[in-house]
Amino acid sequence: MQRVGFLIKVKPDKIEEYKKIHAQVWPELLAELKAAGIRNYSLWLRPDGLEFGYLECDNWQATCDYLAKSEVHTRWQIYMQDYLDSPIAGESAQPIEMLEMSFLLE
């Protein structure tokens, strides 16, 4: 299993609308994310628009390759462009690499 984290920035004037959209993500997109092997996908959004995302998959590269060919995923990404100020401070939109360490697991 791979754990993937990422940071994006939501435009401050678009935060409320962004939250409403994410409260009703397209069912066909959710099905496509699952088909791509994504599970345990969570987003945390600060009031200033900085968002941290986390997901798990078996093979991140295979997941990216699958989604690159997905019409519904491409439509969603285009739709979201108006809401995002990404990447963060000139950083690339690459996922955050995780140290393979875990603490306080039961």
Secondary structure, DSSP 8 states (H G I E B T S, - for coil): -EEEEEEEEB-GGGHHHHHHHHTT--HHHHHHHHHTT-EEEEEEE-TTSEEEEEEEES-HHHHHHHHHT-HHHHHHHHHHGGGB--SGGG--S--B---S---S--
